[in-house]
Amino acid sequence: MAGLKKLPIGIENFEKLRQEDFYYIDKTRLIEQLLTRWGEVNLFTRPRRFGKSLNMSMLQSFFEIGKDKTLFDGLRISDNQELCEKYQGKFPVVSVSLKGINGATYEEARRFLIKTINEEARRLSVLSDSTELDETDHELLTQLKKKEMTNDSLVYSIRELTELLEKHYGSKVIVLIDEYDVPLAKANENGYYDEMVLLIRNLFENALKTNNSLKFAVLTGCLRIAKESIFTGLNNFKVYSITDKSFDETFGFTDEEVKELLRYYGQKKYYETVKEWYDGYRFGNVDVYCPWDVINFCSDHLADPGLEPKNYWANTSGNSVISHFIDSVGKPQKLTRMELEQLVNGGIVQKEINFELTYKELYSSIDNLWSTLFMTGYLTQRGEPSGNRYNLVIPNREIRNIITNHILKMFKENVKDDGKTVSDLCDALLNQNPEKVELIFTEYMKKTISIRDTFARKPTKENFYHGLLLGILGFKENWSVMSNRESGDGFGDILIRIEDEDVGIVIEVKYADDGNLQGECEKALQQIIDIRYTEALEQEGIHTIIKYGIACYRKKCKVLMRIDKQ
């Protein structure tokens, strides 16, 4: 649509976003709150893709000497003239992002960290020509630009940059450290956690604890790592997590912000869909949407209005925490099937949350897993907590899809090891034995969770059981199994072509919301006839087509059959 601002997909640079006419949802209230509440070291923990990096870039653009002040024209902060006169463009800034410290080994990660420091030292090129720095200072700056550093140089590097900046400008320095915990997460995955903890602890202690050149510091990350692990002795340390009412609107999009964005791009009709799929996160006192999801949805629907909603968030990173969570079902001291069903069906599970874990502890117990799921955004809170006990729920359709997809994946892996039952079910389908199909599929359903969420739409429930059937049928040799293939006037749920057999099978799956399995089976069979789902098989010259209507309700099913012979 001509004349509209561009959507900022993946844009984390505030200056670029403002200069190149991208749509921006004003989060400059963060600056006012930060200065009003005043903490010398401030850590904001939020799930990934909630605008942490963009907010850090915004802070740098506001405070740093020499930045373009017109970037903030028309934004909320510009109305506070007294604050702007006192703080805007008045401080040197050291800004580093640790999100790229993703080494397979400690040595590689350490090199990446050195490169990050090198890059910031080069960015602060004004120091190279400074007459305020003496020869020793310039030698130190040169060392900070070298690709080889001793451990002493590396752990003192941020502190030394602040000292050089204070000497040059005659002003205390603001330090911004984005995604501080990424090196720890990667180190834990790759087996060098203890070494990385020591390195990061020393780096932060020198930069944040004993640094007389520091004005204040802001850090962001997904998790608050236990204080004794990283932030040793930081008495000047404030943590603002997803449960704090302070700063609750400054990360993520509020409902009004989403409504305005959709209105601006002519997509108001999608509001209920966007809310169902991407809202539901509770930060402090506010329900917020995931910005990454909303922006991508809006962009996709400008190009293709008929597109179905997607799981955008799931594709931006690994979902190993979900794998650990679901894999623990039924194991001693782990997740119960009842708890998982409760969550997937829109219910509440009350658990005690530990906000201070180390990465080594994240998966060590089911209690820690609950805490990890909560802090990383897979679960959110409802109502007021009782001490450290929180009412946990799945926030929205997207996260529910992520979890159910992992359940289906686990189910398929279990089916793969059960060749006899797969063979028995397929034989029953081929041999026109609906009673045995019903019996075997019911037994399968008992091994997984049931979808009965009263808020989930019927197609969502049907898709789950459809997925279970596909998970079984996909392992049958010499069967060509097609899902949602166009046939006749629509798309049949499952069409099966059997090698060397003049037989085809059409299956339509229904969910019986009212428990009337017989009625839904009959509707399924009638739909196969009315929409001519058999046409694709007929065009391939198949003379015997077996039609199955399968209706499911929780962990029960009913199977009816009809046969066409030509």
C-alpha positions as CSV (number, residue, x, y, z in Angstrom):
1,M,0.0,0.0,0.0
2,A,1.6,3.2,-1.2
3,G,2.5,5.9,1.3
4,L,2.6,3.6,4.3
5,K,5.6,3.3,6.6
6,K,7.7,0.2,6.2
7,L,7.2,-2.6,8.7
8,P,10.4,-3.1,10.8
9,I,10.9,-6.8,10.5
10,G,14.2,-7.7,12.2
11,I,15.1,-4.0,12.6
12,E,16.9,-3.5,15.9
13,N,18.7,-0.3,15.2
14,F,16.6,2.7,16.5
15,E,18.5,5.2,14.3
16,K,17.9,3.3,11.1
17,L,14.2,2.7,12.1
18,R,13.6,6.4,12.6
19,Q,15.6,7.7,9.7
20,E,14.3,5.3,7.1
21,D,10.6,5.7,7.8
22,F,9.8,2.4,9.5
23,Y,6.7,2.1,11.7
24,Y,7.6,2.6,15.3
25,I,5.6,1.9,18.4
26,D,6.7,4.5,20.9
27,K,8.6,2.9,23.9
28,T,10.4,6.1,25.0
29,R,8.5,6.0,28.3
30,L,11.3,3.5,29.2
31,I,13.7,6.5,29.4
32,E,11.6,8.4,31.9
33,Q,11.0,5.4,34.0
34,L,14.6,4.4,34.0
35,L,15.7,7.9,35.2
36,T,12.8,8.2,37.7
37,R,13.4,4.9,39.4
38,W,17.1,5.2,39.1
39,G,19.2,2.1,39.6
40,E,23.0,2.1,39.0
41,V,22.8,-1.4,37.4
42,N,19.4,-2.4,35.8
43,L,18.6,-5.8,34.4
44,F,15.5,-6.4,32.3
45,T,14.6,-10.0,31.7
46,R,12.1,-10.8,28.9
47,P,11.5,-13.7,26.5
48,R,13.2,-13.5,23.0
49,R,11.6,-11.3,20.4
50,F,10.0,-8.8,22.7
51,G,12.0,-5.7,21.7
52,K,14.9,-5.8,24.1
53,S,17.6,-5.0,21.5
54,L,15.6,-2.2,19.9
55,N,15.0,-0.6,23.3
56,M,18.7,-0.8,24.0
57,S,19.5,0.9,20.7
58,M,16.9,3.6,21.6
59,L,18.6,4.2,24.9
60,Q,21.9,4.6,23.2
61,S,20.4,7.0,20.6
62,F,18.9,9.2,23.4
63,F,21.8,9.4,25.8
64,E,24.9,9.3,23.6
65,I,26.9,12.4,22.8
66,G,26.7,13.4,19.2
67,K,23.5,11.5,18.3
68,D,20.8,13.1,16.2
69,K,18.3,14.6,18.6
70,T,15.6,14.8,15.9
71,L,15.2,11.1,16.0
72,F,12.9,11.6,19.0
73,D,10.8,14.3,17.5
74,G,7.1,13.6,17.9
75,L,7.8,10.8,20.5
76,R,6.5,10.8,24.0
77,I,9.9,11.7,25.6
78,S,10.2,14.9,23.6
79,D,7.3,16.3,25.6
80,N,9.4,16.2,28.7
81,Q,11.7,19.1,27.9
82,E,13.3,19.4,31.3
83,L,14.4,15.8,31.2
84,C,15.6,16.0,27.5
85,E,17.7,19.2,28.3
86,K,19.3,17.4,31.3
87,Y,20.0,14.0,29.8
88,Q,19.6,13.8,26.0
89,G,23.0,13.6,24.2
90,K,24.9,14.3,27.4
91,F,26.8,11.1,28.0
92,P,29.4,8.8,26.5
93,V,28.0,5.3,26.0
94,V,29.6,1.8,25.8
95,S,27.2,-0.5,24.0
96,V,27.8,-4.2,23.4
97,S,25.6,-7.0,22.4
98,L,26.5,-10.5,23.5
99,K,23.9,-12.3,21.3
100,G,26.6,-13.3,18.7
101,I,28.8,-15.1,21.3
102,N,27.8,-18.5,20.0
103,G,30.9,-20.6,20.0
104,A,31.1,-24.3,19.7
105,T,34.1,-24.2,22.1
106,Y,35.3,-21.9,24.8
107,E,38.2,-20.7,22.7
108,E,35.8,-19.8,19.8
109,A,33.4,-18.0,22.1
110,R,36.2,-16.1,23.7
111,R,37.4,-15.0,20.3
112,F,33.9,-13.8,19.4
113,L,33.8,-11.8,22.7
114,I,37.1,-10.2,21.8
115,K,35.8,-9.3,18.4
116,T,32.7,-7.7,20.0
117,I,35.0,-5.5,22.2
118,N,37.2,-4.7,19.2
119,E,34.1,-3.5,17.3
120,E,33.0,-1.2,20.1
121,A,36.5,0.2,20.5
122,R,36.6,1.0,16.8
123,R,33.2,2.6,17.0
124,L,34.5,5.0,19.7
125,S,37.0,6.4,17.2
126,V,36.8,9.8,18.7
127,L,39.2,8.5,21.4
128,S,41.9,7.9,18.8
129,D,42.5,11.6,18.2
130,S,41.8,12.7,21.8
131,T,44.3,15.1,23.3
132,E,42.8,14.4,26.7
133,L,44.4,10.9,26.6
134,D,48.1,10.4,27.3
135,E,50.4,8.0,25.6
136,T,49.6,5.1,28.0
137,D,45.9,5.7,27.3
138,H,46.4,5.5,23.6
139,E,48.4,2.3,24.0
140,L,45.5,0.8,26.0
141,L,43.0,1.8,23.3
142,T,45.2,0.1,20.7
143,Q,45.2,-3.1,22.8
144,L,41.4,-3.0,22.9
145,K,41.3,-3.1,19.1
146,K,43.6,-6.1,18.8
147,K,42.2,-9.5,17.9
148,E,44.4,-11.1,20.5
149,M,43.9,-10.3,24.2
150,T,45.1,-11.6,27.5
151,N,42.4,-12.6,30.0
152,D,43.3,-9.6,32.1
153,S,42.8,-7.3,29.1
154,L,39.5,-8.9,28.2
155,V,37.9,-8.9,31.6
156,Y,38.9,-5.3,32.2
157,S,38.0,-4.2,28.6
158,I,34.5,-2.6,29.3
159,R,35.8,-0.9,32.4
160,E,38.8,0.5,30.6
161,L,36.7,1.8,27.7
162,T,34.6,3.7,30.3
163,E,37.7,5.1,31.9
164,L,39.0,6.4,28.6
165,L,35.6,7.9,27.7
166,E,35.3,9.7,31.0
167,K,38.8,11.1,30.6
168,H,38.0,12.3,27.1
169,Y,34.6,13.8,27.8
170,G,34.9,14.6,31.5
171,S,31.6,12.8,32.1
172,K,30.5,9.5,33.6
173,V,29.6,6.8,31.2
174,I,26.5,4.7,30.5
175,V,27.1,1.0,29.8
176,L,24.5,-1.0,27.8
177,I,24.9,-4.8,27.6
178,D,22.3,-6.6,25.4
179,E,21.5,-10.3,25.7
180,Y,24.0,-10.8,28.5
181,D,23.1,-14.4,29.0
182,V,23.4,-15.7,25.5
183,P,27.1,-16.7,26.0
184,L,26.1,-18.7,29.1
185,A,23.2,-20.5,27.3
186,K,25.6,-21.5,24.4
187,A,28.3,-22.5,26.8
188,N,25.9,-24.8,28.7
189,E,24.8,-26.4,25.4
190,N,28.3,-26.9,24.3
191,G,30.0,-28.1,27.5
192,Y,32.2,-25.1,28.6
193,Y,29.8,-23.5,31.1
194,D,32.1,-23.1,34.1
195,E,34.8,-21.4,32.0
196,M,32.3,-19.0,30.5
197,V,30.7,-18.2,33.9
198,L,34.1,-17.2,35.3
199,L,34.9,-15.0,32.2
200,I,31.5,-13.2,32.2
201,R,31.5,-12.8,36.0
202,N,34.9,-11.1,35.9
203,L,34.0,-9.0,33.0
204,F,30.8,-7.7,34.7
205,E,32.4,-7.3,38.1
206,N,35.0,-5.0,36.7
207,A,32.5,-3.1,34.5
208,L,29.7,-2.8,37.0
209,K,30.8,-3.2,40.6
210,T,34.1,-1.4,41.0
211,N,33.9,1.1,38.2
212,N,34.1,4.8,39.3
213,S,33.6,5.9,35.7
214,L,30.1,4.4,35.5
215,K,27.0,6.6,35.4
216,F,24.6,3.7,35.2
217,A,24.2,0.4,33.3
218,V,21.4,-1.4,31.6
219,L,21.5,-5.1,30.8
220,T,18.9,-7.3,29.0
221,G,18.5,-11.1,28.8
222,C,16.0,-13.9,28.8
223,L,16.8,-15.2,32.3
224,R,18.0,-13.9,35.6
225,I,21.0,-16.0,36.3
226,A,21.5,-16.7,40.0
227,K,23.2,-13.7,41.6
228,E,26.0,-15.8,43.2
229,S,26.8,-17.2,39.7
230,I,27.3,-14.0,37.7
231,F,26.4,-10.8,39.6
232,T,28.6,-11.4,42.7
233,G,28.5,-8.6,45.2
234,L,26.5,-6.2,43.1
235,N,24.6,-4.3,45.8
236,N,23.7,-1.6,43.3
237,F,21.7,-4.1,41.2
238,K,18.0,-3.9,40.3
239,V,16.2,-6.7,38.3
240,Y,13.0,-6.0,36.4
241,S,11.5,-9.4,35.5
242,I,8.2,-10.3,33.7
243,T,6.4,-10.3,37.1
244,D,7.3,-6.7,38.0
245,K,4.8,-4.0,37.5
246,S,7.6,-1.4,36.8
247,F,8.3,-1.2,33.1
248,D,5.5,-3.6,32.3
249,E,4.4,-1.8,29.1
250,T,7.9,-1.1,27.7
251,F,8.6,-4.5,26.2
252,G,6.0,-6.0,23.9
253,F,2.9,-4.4,22.3
254,T,-0.2,-3.5,24.3
255,D,-3.7,-4.1,23.0
256,E,-4.2,-0.5,22.0
257,E,-0.8,-0.4,20.2
258,V,-1.8,-3.5,18.2
259,K,-5.2,-2.1,17.4
260,E,-3.6,1.1,16.1
261,L,-1.0,-0.8,14.0
262,L,-3.7,-3.0,12.4
263,R,-5.8,0.1,11.7
264,Y,-2.9,1.9,10.1
265,Y,-2.3,-1.0,7.7
266,G,-5.9,-1.6,6.9
267,Q,-6.0,-4.9,8.8
268,K,-8.6,-4.2,11.6
269,K,-10.5,-7.3,10.4
270,Y,-7.7,-9.5,11.7
271,Y,-7.8,-8.2,15.2
272,E,-9.5,-11.2,16.8
273,T,-7.1,-13.6,15.0
274,V,-4.0,-11.7,16.1
275,K,-5.3,-11.5,19.7
276,E,-6.0,-15.2,19.8
277,W,-2.7,-16.2,18.3
278,Y,-0.2,-13.7,19.6
279,D,-1.6,-12.0,22.8
280,G,-1.8,-13.4,26.3
281,Y,1.6,-12.7,27.8
282,R,1.3,-11.1,31.2
283,F,4.0,-8.7,32.2
284,G,3.4,-7.1,35.6
285,N,-0.1,-5.7,35.3
286,V,-0.4,-5.6,31.5
287,D,-1.3,-8.2,28.9
288,V,1.1,-7.9,25.9
289,Y,1.5,-9.3,22.4
290,C,4.8,-10.6,21.0
291,P,6.0,-7.8,18.7
292,W,7.8,-10.2,16.3
293,D,4.6,-12.2,15.7
294,V,2.4,-9.1,15.2
295,I,4.8,-7.4,12.7
296,N,5.3,-10.6,10.7
297,F,1.6,-11.4,10.6
298,C,0.8,-7.8,9.4
299,S,3.6,-8.0,6.7
300,D,2.5,-11.3,5.4
301,H,-1.2,-10.3,5.2
302,L,-0.4,-7.1,3.3
303,A,1.1,-9.4,0.6
304,D,-1.4,-12.3,1.0
305,P,-4.7,-11.4,2.8
306,G,-5.9,-15.1,2.7
307,L,-2.9,-16.5,4.5
308,E,-3.4,-18.6,7.6
309,P,-1.7,-17.5,10.8
310,K,1.8,-18.9,11.4
311,N,4.0,-19.8,14.3
312,Y,6.5,-17.0,13.7
313,W,8.1,-17.1,17.2
314,A,8.9,-20.8,17.1
315,N,11.1,-20.4,14.0
316,T,13.4,-17.8,15.5
317,S,15.2,-20.1,17.9
318,G,15.4,-23.7,19.1
319,N,12.6,-25.0,21.3
320,S,14.7,-27.4,23.4
321,V,13.0,-26.4,26.6
322,I,9.7,-27.8,25.2
323,S,11.4,-31.0,24.2
324,H,12.8,-31.5,27.7
325,F,9.4,-30.7,29.2
326,I,7.3,-33.1,27.0
327,D,9.9,-35.8,27.1
328,S,9.5,-35.9,30.9
329,V,5.8,-37.0,30.7
330,G,5.2,-40.0,32.9
331,K,8.7,-40.3,34.2
332,P,9.3,-40.4,37.9
333,Q,9.5,-37.0,39.6
334,K,8.5,-35.4,36.2
335,L,5.6,-33.9,34.4
336,T,2.3,-35.8,34.6
337,R,0.1,-36.4,31.6
338,M,-2.8,-34.7,33.5
339,E,-0.8,-31.5,34.0
340,L,0.1,-31.4,30.3
341,E,-3.5,-32.0,29.3
342,Q,-4.6,-29.3,31.7
343,L,-2.3,-26.7,30.1
344,V,-3.1,-27.7,26.4
345,N,-6.8,-27.5,27.2
346,G,-6.6,-23.9,28.5
347,G,-6.4,-24.8,32.1
348,I,-4.3,-23.5,35.0
349,V,-1.5,-25.3,36.7
350,Q,-0.2,-23.8,39.9
351,K,3.6,-24.1,40.5
352,E,6.3,-22.5,42.6
353,I,8.7,-20.4,40.4
354,N,12.4,-20.0,41.1
355,F,13.7,-16.9,39.5
356,E,17.3,-17.5,40.2
357,L,18.6,-20.5,38.3
358,T,21.9,-21.2,36.6
359,Y,21.8,-22.6,33.1
360,K,23.1,-25.9,34.4
361,E,20.0,-26.2,36.5
362,L,17.3,-25.4,33.9
363,Y,16.5,-29.0,33.1
364,S,17.7,-30.7,36.2
365,S,14.2,-31.1,37.7
366,I,10.6,-30.6,36.7
367,D,10.3,-27.7,39.2
368,N,13.2,-25.9,37.3
369,L,11.6,-26.8,34.0
370,W,8.3,-25.1,35.1
371,S,10.3,-22.0,36.1
372,T,12.2,-22.0,32.8
373,L,9.1,-22.3,30.7
374,F,7.6,-19.4,32.6
375,M,10.6,-17.1,32.2
376,T,11.2,-17.9,28.6
377,G,7.6,-17.2,27.5
378,Y,6.1,-20.6,26.9
379,L,3.9,-20.1,29.9
380,T,2.5,-17.0,31.5
381,Q,0.7,-16.0,34.7
382,R,-3.0,-15.5,35.4
383,G,-4.2,-13.7,38.6
384,E,-2.1,-12.8,41.6
385,P,0.6,-15.1,42.8
386,S,0.6,-16.6,46.3
387,G,4.2,-16.0,47.4
388,N,6.3,-17.7,44.7
389,R,3.4,-19.9,43.6
390,Y,2.0,-18.8,40.2
391,N,-1.0,-19.8,38.2
392,L,0.5,-20.8,34.9
393,V,-1.2,-21.0,31.5
394,I,-0.3,-21.3,27.9
395,P,-0.6,-17.7,26.6
396,N,-2.0,-18.1,23.1
397,R,-2.7,-20.3,20.1
398,E,0.8,-20.0,18.7
399,I,2.5,-21.4,21.9
400,R,-0.2,-24.1,22.1
401,N,0.6,-25.1,18.5
402,I,4.3,-25.3,19.4
403,I,3.5,-27.6,22.3
404,T,1.0,-29.8,20.5
405,N,3.4,-30.2,17.5
406,H,6.1,-31.5,19.9
407,I,3.5,-33.9,21.4
408,L,2.8,-35.2,17.9
409,K,6.5,-35.5,17.2
410,M,7.0,-37.5,20.4
411,F,4.0,-39.6,19.5
412,K,5.4,-40.4,16.0
413,E,8.7,-41.4,17.5
414,N,7.0,-43.8,19.8
415,V,4.8,-45.2,16.9
416,K,8.0,-45.8,14.8
417,D,9.1,-48.3,17.4
418,D,5.7,-50.2,17.3
419,G,5.6,-51.7,13.9
420,K,3.1,-54.4,14.8
421,T,0.3,-52.0,15.9
422,V,0.9,-49.8,12.8
423,S,0.5,-52.9,10.7
424,D,-2.6,-54.0,12.5
425,L,-4.3,-50.7,12.1
426,C,-3.5,-50.5,8.4
427,D,-4.6,-54.1,7.8
428,A,-7.9,-53.3,9.5
429,L,-8.4,-50.2,7.2
430,L,-7.6,-52.3,4.1
431,N,-9.7,-55.3,5.2
432,Q,-12.8,-53.1,5.8
433,N,-12.9,-53.7,9.5
434,P,-14.1,-50.4,11.1
435,E,-14.6,-52.0,14.6
436,K,-10.9,-53.0,14.7
437,V,-9.8,-49.6,13.4
438,E,-11.8,-48.0,16.2
439,L,-10.3,-50.3,18.9
440,I,-6.7,-49.8,17.8
441,F,-7.0,-46.0,17.3
442,T,-8.6,-45.7,20.8
443,E,-5.7,-47.5,22.3
444,Y,-3.3,-45.1,20.5
445,M,-5.2,-42.1,21.8
446,K,-4.8,-43.3,25.4
447,K,-1.0,-43.0,24.9
448,T,-1.2,-39.3,24.2
449,I,-3.0,-36.3,25.5
450,S,-6.6,-35.3,24.6
451,I,-7.7,-32.0,23.2
452,R,-10.9,-30.7,24.8
453,D,-10.2,-27.0,25.3
454,T,-13.6,-25.3,25.2
455,F,-11.9,-22.2,23.8
456,A,-10.2,-24.0,20.9
457,R,-12.1,-24.0,17.7
458,K,-13.4,-27.3,16.3
459,P,-10.9,-27.4,13.4
460,T,-8.0,-27.1,15.9
461,K,-9.2,-30.2,17.7
462,E,-9.8,-32.1,14.5
463,N,-6.3,-31.1,13.3
464,F,-4.7,-32.7,16.3
465,Y,-6.4,-36.1,15.8
466,H,-5.8,-35.8,12.1
467,G,-2.1,-35.4,13.0
468,L,-2.2,-38.5,15.2
469,L,-3.6,-40.6,12.3
470,L,-1.0,-39.3,9.9
471,G,1.7,-40.1,12.5
472,I,0.6,-43.8,12.4
473,L,-0.1,-44.2,8.7
474,G,3.1,-42.5,7.6
475,F,5.1,-45.5,8.7
476,K,3.3,-48.1,6.5
477,E,5.5,-49.3,3.7
478,N,4.0,-49.1,0.2
479,W,1.3,-46.8,1.2
480,S,1.1,-43.3,-0.3
481,V,-0.5,-41.1,2.3
482,M,-1.6,-37.6,1.3
483,S,-3.0,-35.0,3.7
484,N,-5.4,-32.3,2.6
485,R,-4.9,-33.1,-1.0
486,E,-7.2,-31.3,-3.4
487,S,-9.9,-33.6,-4.7
488,G,-13.4,-32.9,-6.1
489,D,-14.6,-29.6,-4.7
490,G,-12.3,-29.4,-1.6
491,F,-9.5,-30.9,0.3
492,G,-9.9,-34.4,1.8
493,D,-8.3,-35.0,5.2
494,I,-6.4,-38.2,4.3
495,L,-6.2,-40.0,0.9
496,I,-4.3,-43.3,0.7
497,R,-3.1,-45.0,-2.5
498,I,-1.8,-48.6,-1.9
499,E,1.0,-49.9,-4.1
500,D,0.0,-52.9,-6.3
501,E,-3.6,-52.8,-5.0
502,D,-6.7,-51.6,-6.9
503,V,-7.8,-50.1,-3.6
504,G,-7.8,-46.5,-2.3
505,I,-8.9,-45.2,1.1
506,V,-10.4,-41.8,2.0
507,I,-10.6,-40.7,5.7
508,E,-12.4,-37.7,7.1
509,V,-11.8,-36.8,10.7
510,K,-14.3,-35.0,12.9
511,Y,-14.4,-33.8,16.5
512,A,-17.6,-34.4,18.4
513,D,-17.9,-31.3,20.6
514,D,-21.2,-32.6,22.1
515,G,-20.0,-36.2,22.4
516,N,-22.2,-37.5,19.5
517,L,-19.7,-39.7,17.8
518,Q,-22.2,-41.5,15.7
519,G,-23.6,-38.2,14.3
520,E,-20.1,-36.8,13.5
521,C,-19.1,-40.0,11.7
522,E,-22.2,-39.8,9.5
523,K,-21.4,-36.2,8.7
524,A,-17.8,-37.1,7.8
525,L,-19.0,-39.8,5.4
526,Q,-21.6,-37.5,3.9
527,Q,-18.9,-34.8,3.4
528,I,-16.7,-37.3,1.5
529,I,-19.7,-37.9,-0.9
530,D,-20.9,-34.3,-1.2
531,I,-17.5,-32.7,-1.9
532,R,-16.4,-35.7,-4.0
533,Y,-13.1,-36.4,-2.1
534,T,-12.9,-39.7,-4.0
535,E,-12.4,-38.0,-7.3
536,A,-8.6,-37.9,-7.2
537,L,-8.4,-41.7,-6.6
538,E,-11.0,-42.4,-9.3
539,Q,-9.0,-40.4,-11.8
540,E,-6.1,-42.7,-11.1
541,G,-8.2,-45.7,-12.2
542,I,-8.8,-47.1,-8.7
543,H,-12.0,-49.2,-8.7
544,T,-12.5,-49.9,-5.0
545,I,-12.5,-47.0,-2.7
546,I,-13.1,-47.4,1.1
547,K,-14.5,-44.4,2.8
548,Y,-14.0,-43.9,6.6
549,G,-15.6,-41.3,8.8
550,I,-13.7,-41.1,12.1
551,A,-15.1,-39.0,15.0
552,C,-13.1,-38.3,18.1
553,Y,-14.1,-37.0,21.5
554,R,-11.3,-36.7,24.1
555,K,-9.9,-40.2,24.1
556,K,-12.8,-42.0,22.5
557,C,-13.5,-42.5,18.8
558,K,-16.1,-44.0,16.5
559,V,-15.4,-45.3,13.0
560,L,-18.0,-45.8,10.2
561,M,-17.3,-47.1,6.7
562,R,-18.7,-47.2,3.2
563,I,-17.4,-48.8,0.1
564,D,-17.6,-47.7,-3.5
565,K,-16.9,-50.3,-6.3
566,Q,-16.8,-49.4,-9.9
